Structures are given as C-alpha cells and as structure tokens.
Amino acid sequence: MKPFCFADGQIISTEKASIHPMDLGFIRGYGIFDFFRTVNFKPLFLDSYLDRFFSSAEKTFLPLEYSRAELKAVIQELIEKNHLKEGGLRMVLSGGVSPNHFSPAKGKLFIFAESLIFPSQEKYEKGIKLLSLEYVRPIPEIKTTNYALSVWDSMRWNDAGAEDVLYYINGHVSESSRSNFFIVKNGIISTPDSHVLMGITRKHIIELAGKVQIRPISMQEALNADEAFISSTTKILLPVTQIDDHEIGNGKPGPVSLDLLAKFRDLERELCY
C-alpha cells in the first residue's frame, strides 16, 4: 500500500484511514470496489472503470456523492503524490452504517494506491492450472467486496498448485474468482455470456480480437478447447493449460492467446506512451 489514500473526503496518510466497526462493509461484507492500473503515470481505461463503478453503486443502492470529474481529479492527485508510474488504484465504497444493521446506507469512499503483483513470466510462457468449482458468485454482474468463498478456497488451490478456480453451474462455465474466461476452438474465440462480471480487460480483448462468440460454454467444451485463457486487470491475459487433471490443447500456451496478449500490450503502449 502506498503512503497516500483518499478517505473522509480528502487525501490523507494511508495508515490513518479507518472505517466504523458497524459499517456493513465490515459486519456484512457488503460494499463495492473497482481496481485499475496506471501505465506511465496514466490510469489505463479509466472511463470504463468509472462507468462500472458508478453502475455498481447504483445497482447496490449505495450513494456515491462524487462526480466523475471530482473522482478523476482525486485519482490524478493520488498518482502524483504516490509517484505511481506503474501501479494500481483501488476504489472502495462501503455499505455504510445502517440503522437496522442490514439495509444499505450511506457508505464511505476510499481510494487506495497500491503496488502491482503480476504473475511470473513463467506462467505466461507455460500457462496455468485452474480447479473447477460449482458456484455462482453473488450478483456476479457487480464487482462487490464479497470474496469470502474464494479467499477460503484459495488454500485448496495453493495445495494443488493451481492459480485459481473456474466456476461452473449446471454444466456451464462462467468465470474465475478474479478473472474472465475464454476458450479457442478451431481459431474461434468464445467467452461465457452469463453469471460473469463484464470485465474491462475482457471488453478490450473482445474489441482487439474482432470476432468473439459470447455464448454459453459447457465444461466439456472448455476441456476440449484448443486453447484457454483468463483475463483481468492484473493478469492481462494468462494462458490456461490445465483444468483439474485435464490438459488443454497440447498443454502449452496457444498462438491465438499469445497474439492477443501481444496486441493488448501494444494497445497499452499506444495509449500511455
């Protein structure tokens, strides 16, 4: 965590940020957040992340008493004060202190600056393993702070040498705990259409790819894919070469995945340098 954050309507020392112990974000796990990267001191795809953050606040009935322009000004100041050339910014809106300790209330807005932890280069070169898990994230179209199950289950992934999980329900896959999921079969890219967060990286990968099928994908299709990958803000595009004990394709990152990763990195340079 970097030295300065936004809390209580001002930029303060991060170590002084606090939340009321009866805030729903603390006692119920109710709140929203969003996270984006800075590249060469510039917030990457900021408008898209703000769009999603404002939408999440509205859908969760949490008042967000700042305009887009005000948030952009705060973000720019945090980037400068924290000298955040390559880093991350996390916006969090808590559930608030509720009179009945249950219904959404006026929450507290935090914006934290963070160092980034990217996957190792080896994972991009060799691919990663996912473990399947029958589960649907609560209100999956909203980026809530409720990660209780995945935090708990992460001990299982670690023991199995996996990077993350692949959620599925009724035989159809949806997403990973912190990433979107794609498959490639006969050169055609597909990604699930339901029970997923509309990821910002996902959005730009779809645009870069040109033709992507957004549709139901069965677990069997995922296992029989030529290639698979996950996408997220901090992973960008990470090839998946194993699901449970099943090898995907030839067990190596495929050409379609690697080409899209290169195109995404080119887009970053175009926008930020």
Disulfide bonds with the S-S distance in Angstrom:
none
